[in-house]
Amino acid sequence: MKLTYMTPGNYEKQHYDQLTLLLIQRVLTGLETVCELVT
């Protein structure tokens, strides 16, 4: 577990990390549905 200090920069980075994770999850679920449709 990382210690994050609530400085604006760190907060923004954390926020972008969360957005990236959400994006990756969406892409992965999208790929799964595509694979299901193809097979």
C-alpha positions in Angstrom: 0.0 0.0 0.0 1.5 3.3 -1.1 1.3 6.4 1.1 -0.1 9.3 -0.9 0.1 12.8 0.3 -2.8 15.0 -0.7 -0.9 17.4 -2.8 -2.7 18.6 -6.0 -0.1 16.8 -8.2 -0.5 13.5 -6.4 -4.3 13.8 -6.3 -4.3 14.4 -10.1 -2.0 11.5 -10.7 -4.2 9.2 -8.6 -7.3 10.4 -10.5 -5.6 9.7 -13.8 -4.6 6.3 -12.6 -8.2 5.5 -11.7 -9.4 6.7 -15.1 -6.7 4.6 -16.8 -7.8 1.5 -14.8 -11.4 2.1 -15.8 -10.4 2.5 -19.4 -8.4 -0.7 -19.4 -11.2 -2.6 -17.7 -13.7 -1.3 -20.3 -11.3 -2.3 -23.2 -10.9 -5.7 -21.7 -14.6 -6.3 -21.2 -15.1 -5.0 -24.8 -12.5 -7.5 -26.1 -14.3 -10.3 -24.2 -17.6 -9.5 -25.8 -16.0 -9.3 -29.2 -14.4 -12.7 -28.7 -17.8 -14.1 -27.6 -19.4 -12.7 -30.6 -16.7 -14.0 -33.0 -16.7 -17.6 -31.6 
